[in-house]
Every structure is written in structure tokens, then in C-alpha cells.
Amino acid sequence: MRDAGSETIVMAGFEGETDPGLMNQADESAWLKVGQLGRMIRFFKDHGVDQCIMAGRIAPRNLFDVRPDLRGAAMLWRLKERNAHTIFGGIADELQKDGIELIEAVPWLGPIMPAAGYQSGAPTQDAVLEDVRLGCRMAKEVSRLEIGQSVVVKQGTVLAVEGFEGTDACLERGGALAGRKGGAVGVKVAKAGHDMRFDIPCIGMQTINRCLESGFRALAFEASKIILLEKEAIEMRLQGEAFSLLAIPESKA
């Protein structure tokens, strides 16, 4: 953001979630508990914020452990369904009521959201691509139903579907079901019409290591819709591995 010309960065971080080292890079910052919506909005208004972005992760377990303030509780009470999109969408609406616009972080994230054609690791075999195509169809349907965004496939069989536990746990479960010889393929997508203001899917070194430990043959992700963290370190890690990491066009998902 500073490279792009932002002179002042105001940051609200969440206890137990946000890296303190990141907070130290902000000009103004405040620590909040997850659910303190009213306090967050007051902090932004006190510092003249009229636009903000969401970045980072809030663990899914906080959907049940959260202790909201009055404004947060009122927002949650109005929601008939509670998932990432309804909750973050509700937060965006509350921010807008106070003149604070939640905008997409994509303009700052472009360099770490690989486009179609990106590939690292071993060349992708035809059998793997068949599983990727099946996984894409299944993952898109699962995401449409607001269940998850990832699936694990092996030789035309869906082994695991991501639910509340998250991507890495889904991959671990699918890898175990693939058996000792491994050979599974993971696929991660963004749901159709994904609101890119929040909950952008991510892949990082932890996910790659989980795939390698479980004997996966490939991990495919939707091009220009997924954040690839630690990209250079991942590419070095995959040198010499019989594993493919590839970005697939949305039209094939």
C-alpha cells in the first residue's frame, strides 16, 4: 500500500488473529476483540477513515466463540444465515451507514494472485488434468451451496469436500482416503459471483506442505481469484517434486 502511494495507514487488528509485526507497520492502530464492531467503526471515524479493506484471516471457530458488542450483536441478530459472506457483508453494511466504504483489496494483491497459465513444479499429466476438471465442477457446486471452496479427487472419485474445518483439514482428510500410494488432486476455487471485498481464498506454504506430506499429485486453483502467499518460497520448495501447482481459467471451473 505504501508503494502504491498510501501516506497514512490506519489498522484495526484482532487479538489472537493479527500478526503484531504487521500492526507495527501502521501509522495508527488499535487492538480489538473479534465482534467489537462498534468500537472498530468509532476508531476509524476518529482517524478520518472513509475507505477500508479487509486483509488476513479470522479463524472459523470465532463464529461460535465471538462476544460481540452491542452493534455487533445487533448485526448478527439480523442475519438469518451465518457464513463468511453474510457476516462480512453485514459488517460492510454497518460501515457504510457511518460513511466508511469497504472496497476490494485486489488492486494491491494483483501480483500475488496468479493468472491462467501459471504453473510450478512438475509437468501436469493428462490423468491429473481429468481429475482437475472434475474437481473444478464439484468445487464450484459446493461453493455455490456455501459449504466450502475445495475438493479432493482421485481417479474420477471425489474423496473429500471442504466444510467448516477449512482447506488444509479437507486436504489432509482427502489425502488419508487416497491411501498409501497417494495420487490425489486438490482443487480450490472462488464461488461464482464471489465478493472480492472479503474472504478471498488463499494458498500458502502450509497448504503445499500438507499436499506433499499426503502424496498429492497436484493442487489446482482458480486463476486471478486466489491469493498465493510465499510464492517464491513455494516455487523453490517444489523443485524436484513430482507435484504440480497450477492456475486454471474460470471458464473451465
N, C-alpha and C positions, 0 to 999 in steps of 0.2 A: 504493500500500500504506500509506503514511503517512496519507493522507486517510481510509483505512478503519480507522485506529487502531493500526497496527503501530508499536510503540515502538522496537524494535531490528531492524535488517535486517542479516543475515549473508549475504554474497555470495561465491560462487566464480566467478571469471571465467576464460576460456580465452585463452591467448596467441594473437594473430593473429585472434581472433574477437570478443571482447567489447570494447565501447567503453570506453576508460579513464575517460571522463567519467561513465559510469554507475557504474563501480566507486567513484568518489569520493563518491557519494551514500550508500554503505553505511556502517554503523557499524563493521563488521568485514569485512575482505575478504582474499582470497588469490588470487594468480595461479597457475593450473595449466596444464599441457600437456594437450591432448586425450588421453585414455587413462589419466590418473592417477586412477583410481577409488579406490584405497585411500587415497591422500593426501586426496582430497576428503572421503571419509567420516570420516577422522580429524579433519580441520578442522571439520566440522560437529559431531562429538561433543565436541570440545574446547570448543566455544562453546554447548553445550546445545541444539542444534537437534534437534527431534523431528518437524518437518514442513518440507517444502521444495517449491518449484515450479520448473519449467523455463521459461525465457524466453529468447528470442533464437535465433540461428541457429548451427549448426555446418555448415560447408561440406561437401557430399557427398564431395569429394575426400579428406577426412580418414578415410573408411572404409579407404583404402588407405595413407595416409601416417602413420596413428596409430602411436605407440610406447608401448604400454600398460605400466603397472607390473604387478607380479605378480597383483594382484587383478583388474585389468582384463583381463590376458591369460587368466586362468582363466575369466572370464565369457565372453569371446569364443570361447574354445575349446569351450565347451559349446553354442554356437549352431550349429545345422545350416544355417540361412539367416541372412544378414546384410542387414537393411534397417532403416529408421528404427524400425519398431515392435518388431522383435525386439531390437535393440540397446538402445533406451531402455527397453523392458520388462525386459531383463536388468539394467540399471542400477537400475531401480525395485526389483527383487527383492533386489539386493545391499544397497541402502539399508535395506529392510525388515528384513533379517537383523540390522542394528545398531540397530533401533528408530527408524528415520527413515522417515516415511511421505511418499511422493511424492503430492501432491494436485493437483487441477486448478487452473489459474490463471484459469479462466473467471470466477469471481466478481469479479476485479479487471479483467478485459478486456471485460466486457459492453458498455460504452459505445463500444468500437471494433470490435464485431462486429455489423454492421448486420443487422436483421431483415428478413423478407419485406416487399416493397413499397418497399424503398429503391431510389431511382434518382437518378442525377446525369447531367448532360449533355443530349444531345438526346433527344426522344421516341423510343421504340422502335417501329420499323416491323414490320408483320406478317411480312415475309420474314425479318427478323432473328430474330424470335421462333421461327420454324420452325427456323432453324439452332441457336438456343439449346436447343430441346427435343431435337434430335438430339445436340448436343454433350453435354447432360446425361446421356443414356443411355450414350453412348460413354465419357465420363469416369468414370461410376460403375463401368462394367465394367472399365475399365483399372485403376482404383484397387483394385477387388476382387482383381485379379491381382497387386497390389503392384508395378505397373510405374510408375505416375505418377498425377497428380491433375488434369491439364489436357489439353485437346484444342483444336485449331483447325479450324473448319468454314467452308466457303464454298459456298453454294447447294446444300446437301444432300450435299456431299462432305467427308469427313474428310481434312484436309491434313496434320496433324501430331499426334503423340501424345507427351506428355511422358515421358521416360525419366530416366536418371541425370543428365542435364545440367541439369534444373530448369526451372521455368516460363518464365523470361524467354527462355532459349535456344529452347524449344519455340515460343514466340510469334514469335520472330524467324524461325525456320525456316518456320513456317506462313505468316507474312506474306510471305516471299520467294516461296513457292509460289503465293500468291494472285495474283501478277502485278502489273503496274504500276498497274492500276486499283484494287488493294486489295480491300476489301469483305469481309474475313474476320471471323469472330466467334470470340472465345476464351471458353472455359468452364472454370472451376476449381471443384472440389468437394472435400469430405472423403469418405473412403471410408466405406462402411457400417460402423457399429459403431466408428467412429474413437475411439481412446482419447484423450480431451481432456486428459490429463495431459501430453502431449508432442506435438511435431511438428504443431502447429496450423498449417494453411495460412495464408499471408499475401499480401496485395497492398499495394504501396506506389507511390510516385511513379515509381520506376524502371520498374515494370511498366506503368504507364499511359503513360509516355513511349514505351516500346517499342511499345505498341499504336498510338499516334498516328503515330509515325515510319513504321510499316508499313501505314498506311492502314486499320486495323481499323474496323469499323462499331460493334462493341460488345464488351464484356467482361462476362460474367455469372458470378456466384459464388454458392455455396450460402449461404442465409440463416442467420445465427446460428452458423455454423461456420467462418467465415473472418475473420481479423483484417484490417481496413482501416487501414493506417498512414497518417499525414499526411492524414486525412480532409478537413479544411477546405482545405488547400492543393490537394488533388486536385479538390475541387469548384470552386475558383476557376480551376484550370487548364482545366477542361472547359467553362467558359463560352464559348459561341460556337462550340464544336467540333461537327462532325457525327458524334458518337460518344456511345454510351450506356454507362453503368456501372450495372449493376442486380443486386439480390439476388433469387434465385429460391428458392421454398419447397422444402424437402427432398422433399415429396410429388411434385414434378414432376421431381426429379433422378433 
